[in-house]
Amino acid sequence: MTLAHFSPAPPFRFPGETFRAAHGSGGISTQKQEGDGATPAGILPLRRLLYRADRLGKPKCHLPIEPIAPTDGWCDDPTSQAYNTQITLPAAAHHEELWRRDSLYDIIGVLGWNDAPPQRGRGSAIFLHVARPDYAPTEGCIALALFDLLHILAGGVTGIQVET
């Protein structure tokens, strides 16, 4: 397993390199809860990669990879049977749309948090994705510049160790 390391300072380390990154507005937490804005601490394996094929070529990586469509979403509703899973839209449960107008979800690394199996309220939709230009905090995800994200994926990253 090729792990990257993420902590507030330095933000994101990949073997021999350091990158600027954003994390959740709630900081890094060992007690992650739905809606707290925190990035969960621990080893987060990269499960698979999703991407916008209409905007990018297929990224090079060592993970299962698939394009997303306008009907793709992610359920973040703790009351739903589909909690913390990819869903097809429209959906009655509260969710995130994966097909966004901005570029943040042009690449989505699905991180292994609260998914084996999901526990209601422990947090959902924790991704590795593209950062905003100003590296503004996320809702709990880890975000890097597109170039840096493509670089670490091609370099073989398979997980992130999030440290407090």
Buried (B, 14 or more C-beta within 10 A) or exposed (E): EEBBBBBEEEBBBBEEEEBEBBBBBBBBBEEBBBEBBBBBBBEBBBBBBBBBEEEBEEBEBBBEBEEBEEEBBBBBBBEBEBBBBBBEBEBEBBBBBBBBEEBBBBBBBBBBBBBEEBEEBBBBBBBBBBBBEEBEBBBBBBBBBBEBBBBBBEBBBBBBBBEE
